[in-house]
Amino acid sequence: MTNLSIEDLVSKAKQGDKQALDGLIRAIQDKIYGLAIRMLCHPADAEDATQEILVKIVTHLSDFRQESAFTTWVYRIASNHLLNTSKRRAERREITFEECEASANAGLAAASANSAPEAEQVLLAQEVMMACIHVLLLCLDREARLVYILGDLFDVSAEQGAYIMDTTPVAFRKRLSRARSLFRDFMRRNCGLVDSSNPCQCARQVAYAVSTRRIDAARLPFVRHPRLDHARSVTQKQLEEMNEIQRVAVLFRSLPEYTAPDKFADGLKDLIESGKIDLLTN
């Protein structure tokens, strides 16, 4: 089954082939999880949402009529769920750009030499950067956040985005443009990676982030999260060679392609075998 295309897996799964369904779930779970963790910020909440989305996909597979690419249909199901699910723990804080700016300034004011070994210091600075990007995404409302993630981080076209969000390509482009402007304005004022004249550097925020428990040096959930890629980090030299708009987009895209736990596919397989959920077929 591993050599079959997604289209073949879908076709066989819709006919009740459980092995094809298992292969299909494993083929799409990372994409769904990647969307969920960027929307919800917290890995455990992303896991819960991914499981819920996969169940919806499995139980509505017969509704897929090939009016779009299967992955686009999957994003539509996932996006609808993420827009309408109850607020998760990170979202309940209702973070704003103003609060992020105040936090960054507080971190700079409290900046001090960090006693951590150099290798650990690098990891902590990376965690600060990744956590910052995730938190900044939460500054947007759900719809704007989803549009930005789809359009700028997942390279979804305006036409695909319109189908996923149930809107028009023009409306999708306008929402994406507004989200880009908000991030660009914030990063231009605050981020030293976007503008080297800004004092805020990830390494300078480490001591404050650790002392206020914004990051846990013993866990580092983003840096140490299993991922598909290990080389998406961007250097200061690379950033300096880009214009401002490109720098902001590249920083957000530097988040890794997180891998979803295998328990999703294994758990759904057990549910299907138990008869607790049905695979609806044509």
C-alpha positions in Angstrom: 0.0 0.0 0.0 2.9 2.3 0.6 3.5 2.8 -3.2 -0.1 3.8 -3.9 -1.0 7.4 -4.7 -3.3 9.3 -2.3 -6.0 9.0 -5.0 -5.7 5.2 -5.1 -5.8 5.0 -1.4 -8.9 7.1 -1.3 -10.6 5.0 -3.9 -9.8 1.7 -2.1 -10.6 3.1 1.3 -14.0 4.2 0.1 -14.6 0.6 -1.0 -14.0 -0.5 2.5 -10.3 -1.5 2.2 -9.1 -1.1 5.8 -5.4 -1.4 4.9 -5.8 1.4 2.3 -7.6 3.5 5.0 -4.7 3.0 7.4 -2.3 4.1 4.7 -4.4 7.1 3.9 -4.5 8.2 7.5 -0.8 7.9 7.8 -0.4 10.0 4.6 -2.4 12.9 5.8 -2.0 13.0 9.6 1.2 15.1 9.6 -0.5 17.8 7.4 -3.5 17.9 9.8 -1.3 18.0 12.9 0.9 20.7 11.4 -2.2 22.9 10.8 -3.6 22.1 14.3 -0.4 22.9 16.2 0.0 26.3 14.4 -3.6 27.1 15.1 -3.7 26.0 18.8 0.0 26.5 19.8 -0.1 23.6 22.3 1.1 20.1 21.2 -1.4 18.2 23.4 -4.3 20.3 22.2 -3.2 19.8 18.6 -3.1 16.1 19.2 -6.7 16.1 20.5 -7.9 18.2 17.5 -6.1 16.0 15.0 -7.7 12.9 16.4 -11.1 14.6 16.2 -10.5 15.7 12.6 -9.3 12.3 11.5 -12.4 10.7 12.8 -14.5 13.2 10.8 -12.5 12.5 7.7 -12.9 8.7 8.1 -16.6 8.9 8.8 -17.3 11.3 5.9 -14.9 9.8 3.3 -17.8 8.9 1.0 -18.7 12.7 0.8 -15.5 13.3 -1.1 -16.6 13.8 -4.7 -13.2 14.7 -6.3 -14.3 18.3 -6.8 -10.9 19.3 -5.5 -7.6 17.6 -4.6 -8.0 15.3 -1.7 -5.6 17.2 0.4 -7.5 20.4 -0.2 -10.7 18.6 0.9 -8.9 17.4 4.0 -7.8 21.0 4.8 -11.5 22.1 4.4 -12.6 19.5 6.9 -9.8 20.4 9.3 -10.3 24.1 8.9 -14.0 23.9 9.6 -13.3 21.9 12.8 -10.6 24.3 14.0 -12.7 27.3 13.4 -15.7 25.9 15.3 -14.1 23.8 18.1 -14.1 25.2 21.7 -11.2 27.4 22.6 -8.2 25.5 23.8 -5.8 26.4 26.6 -3.5 28.8 24.7 -6.4 30.6 23.0 -8.2 31.3 26.3 -5.4 33.7 27.2 -6.6 36.0 24.3 -3.1 37.2 23.6 -2.6 40.5 21.7 0.2 42.1 19.8 0.4 44.8 22.5 1.0 42.1 25.2 3.6 40.4 23.1 5.4 43.7 22.6 5.3 44.4 26.4 6.6 41.0 27.1 9.5 41.4 24.7 10.4 44.7 26.3 10.2 43.2 29.8 12.5 40.4 28.6 15.0 43.0 27.4 14.9 45.0 30.6 15.6 41.8 32.6 18.2 40.5 30.2 21.3 39.1 31.8 24.1 36.7 31.1 22.8 33.1 30.9 24.7 30.5 32.8 23.6 27.6 30.6 26.3 25.8 28.6 26.7 27.2 25.1 25.0 24.2 23.4 22.0 24.4 25.7 21.9 28.2 25.2 21.5 27.7 21.5 18.6 25.3 22.1 17.0 27.6 24.5 17.2 30.5 22.0 15.7 28.4 19.3 12.9 27.4 21.7 12.3 31.1 22.4 12.1 31.9 18.7 9.7 29.0 17.9 7.5 29.7 20.9 7.4 33.4 19.9 6.2 32.6 16.4 3.5 30.3 17.7 2.3 32.8 20.2 2.3 35.6 17.6 -0.1 33.5 15.5 -2.5 33.5 18.4 -2.7 37.3 18.2 -4.9 36.9 15.2 -8.5 35.8 15.5 -9.1 32.3 14.3 -10.2 33.1 10.8 -7.3 35.5 10.1 -4.9 33.0 11.7 -6.1 30.2 9.5 -6.0 32.3 6.4 -2.4 33.3 7.2 -1.3 29.7 8.0 -2.9 28.4 4.8 -1.8 31.2 2.5 1.7 32.0 3.7 2.9 28.9 5.6 1.3 26.1 3.6 1.4 27.9 0.2 -2.3 27.4 -0.5 -3.5 29.3 -3.6 -6.3 31.9 -3.3 -8.6 29.5 -5.2 -7.8 26.6 -2.9 -8.1 28.9 0.1 -11.5 30.1 -1.1 -12.7 26.5 -1.3 -11.2 25.6 2.1 -12.7 28.7 3.8 -15.9 28.7 1.9 -15.3 32.2 0.6 -14.1 33.9 -2.7 -10.5 34.1 -3.9 -10.7 37.9 -3.7 -11.9 37.8 0.0 -9.2 35.2 0.8 -6.4 37.4 -0.7 -7.7 40.5 1.2 -7.7 38.6 4.5 -4.2 37.3 3.8 -2.9 40.7 3.0 -4.3 42.2 6.3 -2.7 39.4 8.3 0.6 39.9 6.6 0.4 43.6 7.4 -0.2 43.0 11.1 2.8 40.7 11.4 5.0 42.9 9.3 4.2 45.9 11.4 4.9 44.0 14.7 8.1 42.4 13.5 9.4 45.7 12.0 9.1 47.4 15.4 10.3 44.5 17.5 12.2 41.7 15.9 15.9 41.9 15.6 15.9 39.1 13.0 13.7 41.2 10.7 15.5 44.5 11.5 18.9 44.2 13.0 18.5 47.6 14.6 15.9 46.3 16.9 17.3 45.2 20.3 15.1 42.1 20.7 17.2 39.0 20.0 16.1 35.5 20.9 19.2 34.8 23.0 18.6 38.0 25.1 15.1 36.7 26.0 16.2 33.3 27.3 16.9 34.3 30.9 13.5 36.1 31.3 11.6 33.3 29.5 13.1 30.7 31.8 12.6 32.7 35.0 9.0 33.5 34.2 8.4 29.9 33.0 7.4 31.0 29.5 9.7 28.1 28.5 10.7 25.0 30.4 14.4 24.3 30.0 13.7 20.7 30.9 11.0 20.1 28.2 11.5 22.4 25.1 8.3 21.1 23.4 9.0 22.8 20.1 12.7 22.3 19.6 12.6 18.7 20.7 9.4 17.9 18.9 9.7 15.0 16.3 9.8 16.5 12.9 10.2 15.5 9.2 12.9 18.1 8.5 15.9 19.2 10.4 17.3 22.0 8.2 14.7 24.7 8.0 16.4 27.2 10.3 17.4 30.5 8.7 20.6 32.3 9.4 21.0 36.0 10.0 23.1 36.3 6.8 20.3 34.8 4.8 17.7 37.1 6.4 19.9 40.2 5.6 19.8 39.3 1.9 16.0 39.4 1.9 13.6 42.3 1.9 11.4 43.0 4.9 8.3 41.2 3.6 10.4 38.1 2.7 12.0 38.0 6.2 8.7 37.9 8.1 7.4 35.1 5.9 10.6 33.1 6.1 10.6 33.3 9.9 7.1 32.0 10.2 7.9 29.3 7.6 11.0 28.3 9.6 8.7 26.3 12.0 9.4 22.7 11.3 7.2 20.1 9.7 6.2 18.5 12.9 5.4 14.8 12.7 2.1 13.5 14.2 2.3 10.6 16.7 1.7 7.2 15.2 -1.0 6.7 17.9 -3.5 8.5 15.6 -3.4 5.9 12.9 -3.1 3.1 15.4 -6.0 4.4 17.5 -8.3 4.9 14.5 -7.5 1.4 13.3 -8.5 0.0 16.7 -11.7 2.0 16.6 -12.7 0.8 13.1 -11.9 -2.8 14.1 -14.0 -2.5 17.2 -17.0 -1.2 15.2 -17.3 1.9 17.3 -17.0 4.0 14.2 -18.0 3.1 10.6 -16.3 3.8 7.4 -19.1 5.1 5.2 -18.8 3.7 1.7 -20.5 4.5 -1.6 
